[in-house]
Amino acid sequence: MKMKWYPLFGSVQEMDDRFMGKQTLVHKTMFGEALLVKQEGTYLAFRNKCPHQGKPLNECRLEKEHIVCPYHQYHFSTETGRGHGLYLEKFELRIDEKGVFLGKEVWSLF
């Protein structure tokens, strides 16, 4: 597997402005929606899909270090994505002087 990086925002400030004071943000990517989480000055990214029934996490809330699904109140760790025997798919974020990038593992023969 190889990590491929996809541009999300031109800068951290651009991304932070999109949060508009909230702790979560749903952002469309070329492979679906990502749920971005701002937690204590750290940014995290997950697939915007609850693994329980595949519902979107658009109206989720954060409780301490957990993302809480708005439909069935399942709690998922912001550190690991784990909760209730299931896992939220977590993405890597890379933030540098060129912008904010979302990392996704892809299959590669080379």
NORLIN-V330635 format. One record per helix or strand of 2 or more residues. SS is the DSSP state (H for helix, E for strand). FROM is the first residue (numbers start at 0). LEN is the number of residues. If there is no record, write none. Layout:
BEGIN
SS | FROM | LEN
SS | FROM | LEN
END
This chain:
BEGIN
E | 1 | 8
H | 11 | 8
E | 23 | 6
E | 31 | 8
E | 41 | 6
E | 60 | 3
E | 65 | 3
E | 74 | 3
E | 81 | 2
E | 85 | 2
E | 89 | 7
E | 98 | 8
END
